[in-house]
C-alpha cells in the first residue's frame, strides 16, 4: 500500500476497489490471518432463495377424463366429488393466500369439458383480481385442448399459466391417459408461448398485461423411458416454448383403475425426481447438454452420485482445474462449486490470489471440490488410483425418501 497515489477525481467506491486490488500483494497463501476481508463479495453475490410453495386450489375434482394415475379420474368411484362456484373458490384462494403469503395456484379436474372448466377458472381469476383487488402471484392451470381465446383471457389475470405434458413419449397417452393426446397438450402450450412473447414485445403502455411465464409437469417412469429421453424432451420444450420450469413427479400406479386392466403396478422412487431436478438445473444454469448428463453409457441417472459429479468422474482427464485461471464455465464443472461460488471466485480474483483458505472465506466447501482443483498449483485432494475411489468420495447417502440432495422446494411438483 506504500506510495499509493489516489487521484482526486476518483469516486470513493473506485478508491476502495483500488485498495482492495493492492491488498493482494500482502496476502500469504497459507496464512489465514493475512486473507483480505472478502465478506463484501459474499454480501454482493448470494444464492437465490428456493421458490416458495404455493397452495393449490381446485375448482373441481369431478373429471370427465379417466387417467390411470389420477385420483380425480372418472372411474374412481371412491372419491367424493365437488365443484366450487367461482366466488366461493376466490374466497378460498384469498384465505389460503393470506395464510401462505406467497400466492395461489388455481387448478381443476376437467369438469364437463375443457373450455367450460377454463371459463370457471377465468371467472375465479376475475373475482380475485377485481372484487378482492389482489395483486399477488396467481398461477392458473390450462386444460388440455382449451380454446385460444380462453387462454388469452386467463392470461390477463394470471402471472403464470401451465398445461401438463405428463408423459415423456406420446404413445404414453394411450397407455395411461387415453383422453389426452399430443395435440391437445402441445397446441395450448404453443399458444401460451406465443401469447407471452407477443405481450412482451408489445410496446404500448395501454396494452393489457399478460402472464409472463409458463411451466409444465412431466411424470417419470410411465413409459419405461430413460432419463436421457426425459432430459432431451425437457430441453426441447425449454427451447421451443420458453418454459420457466419443468416440474418432475414420479409415476405412481398402485391401485387398479377401471379401463386399464393390463397396466402393471408401478411405483417410481422419489430419489429419481431429485436427480432429474439436479440434471435440469445443470441444463438451465450450467449449460450442460442432455448428452453430457446422460450419455448412451449412462442413460439413467445414478442413485448415489449426483449428475454433475457423475460427469466429472467420466471426464476425470480434465481435472484438476486451476481456480486462479479457469473461466467461469470451467469453474462450474468442479463438483461442489455452483453458480454462486463460481461468481464469487471470479470477483475475488480481482483482489487476491485464490488459495484454499480464500475459498473457505468465500464460503466454498472443500469436501468435494478439493479433489478436482488446484489453488496456485497446490492440490489438497486425494490422489485416487481409480474411478471407484472418486465415486466413494462423492457418494451422497440417501434415505428412502431421497432426502439430502439439496434440491429446492418447488411450487407444484405433484398434481
Order of alpha helices (4+ residues) and beta strands (2+ residues): alpha-alpha-beta-alpha-beta-alpha-beta-alpha-beta-alpha-alpha-beta-alpha-beta-beta-beta-alpha-alpha-alpha-beta-alpha-alpha-alpha-alpha-beta-alpha
